[in-house]
Amino acid sequence: MSRLTLGAVLIAIAVGSMIAGAAETPAAPRILVGPNMLVSRDGDFPHVELILATNPKNAKNLLGGAITYTRPAGGTACRTYATVDGGTTWRPSEFAEQVRWGGADPYVAFTPHGTAIFTALASAEDEKGQIRGFLHAWRSEDGGLSWGPTMNLGYSYDHEQITVDQTTGRFAGRIYIGTLYGYPEYTVGVFRSEDDGRSWIGPVDAASGGGTIGINVVQPMVLSDGTLVVPYADFEFLPDKVKYEGMSSSTAWLVLSEDGGVSFGAPRKIQTMQYNADDKVGRNLGGFPAFAADSRSKQYRDRIYVAWTDHRYGAIRVLFSHSEDRGLNWSEPTLIDPEVPEGAMQGQPVVAVNPDGVVGVTWYDTRDATDGFQFHQYFAASLDGGGTFLPPVRVSSAISSPLGPGNMKMGPSVFEHNGTSLLSLVSAASRWPGGGDYMGMAADKNGVFHPFWADARTGTFQIYTAAVSVAVPAVEPERAPAGEAAAAAAAPPVRVKAVVDDRVEVVFDPTRFDGAAKVAGIPARLQNTSKKPIYPPITLTVTGFGMQDPELPEYPYPPMWVIDPATGAGGETAVYDFSGALGNLESLEPGALSGPVVLQFRFEDPTMPQPIRFKVEGMVEP
């Protein structure tokens, strides 16, 4: 969805509120969700553990990272996905070390210069031939479309996380990588780059578990004066303290560096999170706490926000807290959505803050599930610095089934332990039933949020995204008398139903086929190639089969049927409604692409499909 589309909707809302009648209730803020966009068009294999960054110089340039099941010999490798058109089309990149050795923990960022940074772990051999977790970094000067040579930062690192100083202070442009090392002491340390990612210094120790408790780094942040904030979470790892049943807890902490990552202060406690090991399903949605800091807005500058999963209220829920004094004190934990149904589970929260200080939180939510573990992606926003949240909205247009057949495919790998060779069989569903240890979301320079989630609507984790904006009505001027207002208001636009075949292009996602039922699923999208909006209802009607050209011989095709989406019955015709594929936007704007609608066809002989006649209709302004 182009940002132009969202901007037009915002203007329409603001104008509509200005010409409303004097007795009308002021318009409330509204969350606008664009169509779901498929990022990963590179194959029917799982994509998990996602991350996203936005280019501070170009709102249309987004960069994502993912673990993918793509190694030729089996196992996982990390890839990046870049777009320069706001998320409509994406280009994947793979990396030789990842393909050869396998990898995990992808992370991406942009510097103030627009340079893209990508890091990942690779399980490669050290100088003695032992397999180690190497930390590699790459730079891109074209927004992630191509990448420079691999930079090796060393080995025995884990779970690296990146942040960049986007301020104009003395550490402007400095890149920080927080990472874990030093088992069994468990040390969190920080690499830094002072030359736009060309070279790296460190790591500098930031926090330690002291060998008595495990710790792991979470998303670092930079405040408006260049102060580096490094959060981490603790956990029990000693055999006599690890709990495999009942309630347990983990505490989140942070340390600050006021000298650009050279040294760090004492830990500050954030929150203690409660977990229930007996919740065998809900715990699959757990993960690391998610952080974001506001370094740009005027009213809420330097607030730090955190969201996490927690069992203190029974079913796993997303809780939220914030600090107004650099982590010394924190607000009482609150539910992101107090109205969530009693039996629903929530997980995989991500937090981002846009330039206006609007806080966005996105997460998985099972409230619409039929099997207890299916989920949708949800989003909520706070306009008052985390004090309250607008009612959440659903972002995903189809429910995910994380235990689907594609996610159950095994990725074999071989390793050695105490002289014994072992075969490991790991699927996305067994290792990452919640889609990874973290998901992504970022806000671009125009304030648009971009959730970036592992979506299993096909039974295989694919990467999806959507443009999400928060429309805040403008302050209304003094109202004119009712008669004058009515006279000034423009007449409602005249719209007529029309065939728009010449105004749209049909774009297809990867198709599916059920061999037992002989049914093909064809996910179709509509792209507006005209210069005017197309308004709902927007429909694609299958009108029949065959060419119906008297000048061509009639080939004796075996019969096939289109499946009516309303009744499930097969027939010669069917109507597919694309109105819901616009998210909750009011039109398909010029250049915009809709979300997918799955057309279904049943065959007597699927090796001999017939040509299919169709037409697309919508409401247009003459």
KOLLUMBA-264526 format. One record per residue (C-alpha): z, y, x; residue in one letter. Coordinates in steps of 0.25 Angstrom, whole numbers, plus 5000, padded with zeros to 4 digits. Layout:
N
ZYXA/...
% end
This chain:
622
500050005000M/499650135006S/500750245007R/499750335000L/500050244987T/501550264988L/501450414991G/500550424979A/501550354970V/502750444975L/501950564972I/501650514958A/503150484956I/503550624961A/502450694953V/502850614940G/504250654941S/503950804942M/503150804930I/504050724921A/504750774909G/505950854910A/506850754903A/506350634912E/507350564921T/507050594936P/506250484943A/507050394951A/506650344965P/505750224965R/505350114975I/503850104975L/503349964980V/501949944985G/501149814984P/501549694993N/500749685005M/500449555013L/500649585028V/500449445034S/499049405031R/499049315044D/499349185037G/500149095028D/501349075037F/502749135037P/503049275041H/504549305043V/505549405049E/504749525046L/504949675052I/504149805049L/504049935056A/503250065052T/502550155061N/503250295061P/501850365064K/501050285054N/501650245040A/500450145038K/500750065051N/501749955049L/502149845058L/502749715054G/503249585062G/503549445057A/503749305062I/502649215058T/502349065059Y/501049085067T/501249015080R/500148905082P/501148805087A/502148835076G/503248935075G/503349085073T/502749205080A/502949355077C/501849445072R/501649585069T/500949645057Y/500349795057A/499749875047T/499150015048V/498850035033D/500250035027G/500349885025G/499149845018T/498549775030T/499249715042W/498849655055R/499649545062P/499849535077S/500249405084E/500849405099F/500549305109A/501949275113E/502349255099Q/501149155096V/501549075109R/503049075109W/503449105095G/504349215091G/505249285081A/505949415078D/504849515076P/505149665076Y/504249785075V/504449935076A/503650065078F/503950175088T/503850325085P/502450325092H/501950215083G/502050105093T/502349975087A/503349875093I/503449725090F/504549635096T/504749485094A/505449365100L/504649255107A/505149125111S/504549115125A/504849045138E/505749115149D/505549105164E/506248965163K/505348915152G/506548925142Q/506148975128I/506749115125R/506649225115G/505849335121F/505849475116L/504349535116H/503949675112A/502549735109W/501949875107R/500849915098S/500150055098E/499350025086D/500350005075G/500449855078G/499049815077L/498949775092S/500049745102W/500249775117G/500749665127P/502049595125T/503349645131M/504349545135N/505849595133L/506449465138G/507049345131Y/508249295124S/508249405113Y/508249385098D/508049465085H/507549595091E/507549715082Q/506849855085I/507049995082T/506350125087V/506950265088D/506050345079Q/506850475081T/506450595089T/507750585098G/507950555112R/507650405110F/506450425101A/505550305102G/506450215108R/506250065104I/507449975103Y/507549825101I/508849765097G/508949615101T/509949495102L/510249425115Y/511349365124G/511749235116Y/512849195115P/513449345117E/512449395107Y/512049535112T/511149635104V/510449725113G/509349835113V/508049845121F/507449985121R/506050045124S/505850195128E/504350195129D/503850155116D/504050005118G/503249995131R/504549945139S/505949895135W/507349915141I/508549825138G/509149765131P/510449845130V/511649765124D/512049835111A/513049735105A/513649595108S/514249485100G/515049445112G/514749295111G/515749285099T/514749335088I/513249335086G/512549465084I/511049505081N/510349635081V/509849695068V/508849815066Q/509149925076P/509050075071M/508950215077V/509650335071L/509050475070S/509750515084D/509150395091G/510450315090T/510050165090L/510850075080V/510849925083V/511449835072P/511749695074Y/512449585065A/513449475070D/513549335067F/514349215071E/513749115080F/514849035086L/514848895081P/516248905075D/516049035068K/514649015062V/514748985047K/513748905039Y/514348915026E/515149015018G/515249165020M/515049235034S/514749375039S/514049455049S/514349595053T/513249695056A/513549795068W/512849905075L/512849975088V/512250115092L/511550165104S/511450315106E/510750315119D/509450245115G/509850095116G/510550115130V/511950085125S/512650045112F/513950085106G/515049995099A/514649905087P/514849965073R/515049875061K/514049885050I/514349775039Q/514749635038T/513849545030M/514249425022Q/513449295022Y/513549165014N/513049045022A/513148965009D/512049045003D/510948955008K/509849025001V/510349175002G/510649165017R/509149145019N/508949295015L/509949345025G/509649405038G/510049525047F/510549655041P/509449765040A/509649905045F/508950035045A/509350175049A/508950315043D/508450395055S/507550495048R/508050545035S/508950675033K/509950625023Q/510250485028Y/509950495042R/510550395052D/511050305040R/511050155044I/510750055033Y/510949905033V/510649795023A/511049655024W/511149525016T/512549485011D/513249375003H/514549454999R/514049464985Y/513649324983G/512149304984A/511549364997I/511249514994R/510749635002V/511849735005L/511749875011F/512549975019S/512350105027H/513050185037S/512950345039E/513750345052D/512950265062R/513550135058G/515050175059L/515250155043N/514450085033W/514350095018S/514849975009E/513849865008P/513049874995T/512049794988L/510649844989I/510349794975D/511649784966P/510849734954E/510249614961V/510349494952P/511549404955E/510849284960G/509849354969A/509849354984M/509349464993Q/509049465008G/508249515020Q/508549665018P/507849765026V/508149915027V/507250035030A/507450185029V/506250275027N/506150415033P/506750485020D/507950395021G/507650305010V/508250165013V/507450045009G/507949905009V/507149775006T/507549635004W/507249494998Y/507849474984D/507849344976T/508149404963R/506749364958D/506749224964A/506549094956T/507048994966D/508249074972G/507549114985F/506249184982Q/506349334985F/505649464983H/505649584992Q/506549704986Y/506749844991F/507749954988A/507950094993A/509050194995S/508850344994L/510250384997D/510450325011G/510850185006G/511850224996G/511050174984T/509750094982F/508650104972L/508449984963P/507749874972P/506249844969V/505449724972R/504449734983V/503849604984S/502749564973S/502949414974A/504249334976I/504449254989S/504649104991S/505249095005P/505348945004L/503848935001G/502948835008P/502348925018G/503748965023N/504148815024M/503048785034K/503748735047M/503548805060G/503848695071P/504348735085S/504948645096V/506148685105F/507148615114E/508648605114H/509448525124N/508348445129G/507848405115T/506548445109S/506648505094L/505648535084L/505948655075S/505348665061L/505548805056V/504948865043S/505049005038A/505848955027A/506848885036S/507048995046R/506749125038W/506849095023P/507149235021G/505849275028G/506549305042G/507749365048D/507249505044Y/506249575036M/505549715038G/505449845031M/505149985036A/504950125031A/503650205035D/503550355039K/503250385024N/504450315019G/503850195013V/504550065015F/503849935019H/504649805017P/504049695025F/504549555020W/504249405021A/503649375008D/503549225003A/502749244990R/501749134995T/502849045001G/502549095015T/503249215021F/502149325022Q/502449475026I/502349575014Y/502649725013T/502549835003A/502649985004A/503950034997V/504250174994S/505350244987V/504850354978A/505950464977V/505550564966P/505350714971A/506350814966V/505850874953E/505551024952P/506151104940E/505451044927R/504451124919A/504751134904P/504251004897A/502951064891G/502551124905E/502850994912A/502050914902A/500851014903A/500951004918A/501050854919A/499650784922A/499150694911A/499250544914P/498150494922P/497050424914V/496850274919R/495850174915V/495750024917K/494549994926A/493949884935V/494249924949V/493549814957D/492849924965D/494149994968R/494949874973V/494849774984E/495549634982V/496349594994V/496849454996F/498149395002D/498149255008P/497849154997T/498549034992R/498148894987F/498948794979D/498148664982G/498948584972A/498648684960A/497348724966K/497748874964V/497348984973A/498249114974G/497449234979I/498349354982P/497549474979A/497749624981R/497049744976L/496749864986Q/496249994979N/495050034987T/494750154978S/495250294979K/496050294966K/497250224962P/497250094953I/498350084943Y/498949964936P/498649874929P/497749824940I/497249684937T/496349584944L/495649504933T/494949364936V/493749374927T/493149234930G/492549144940F/491149134946G/490049244949M/489449254935Q/488149294941D/486949244934P/486049264947E/486949164954L/487049014952P/488248964945E/489048874954Y/489848764948P/491248804953Y/492348714949P/493348794939P/494448884944M/495448964936W/496149094938V/497649084935I/498149194925D/499449254932P/500049274918A/499849134912T/499649044925G/498448984917A/497048974924G/495849034918G/494549114920E/495249244920T/496549314924A/497149444926V/498049474938Y/498849604938D/498949684951F/499849794945S/501149724950G/500449714964A/500649864966L/502149854969G/502749954960N/501650064963L/500850124952E/499450104957S/498550044967L/498250164976E/496950184984P/496950094996G/498150014991A/498349864991L/499049794979S/500049684981G/499549534979P/499249474966V/498949324967V/497649274960L/497749124956Q/496549034954F/496548884951R/495448794955F/494848654951E/494248654965D/494748754975P/493648734985T/492648794975M/493248924970P/492449014961Q/492149164963P/493149244954I/492749364946R/493849474945F/494049614942K/495149714945V/495549824935E/496549934936G/496850074930M/496150194937V/496050334934E/494550374931P/
% end
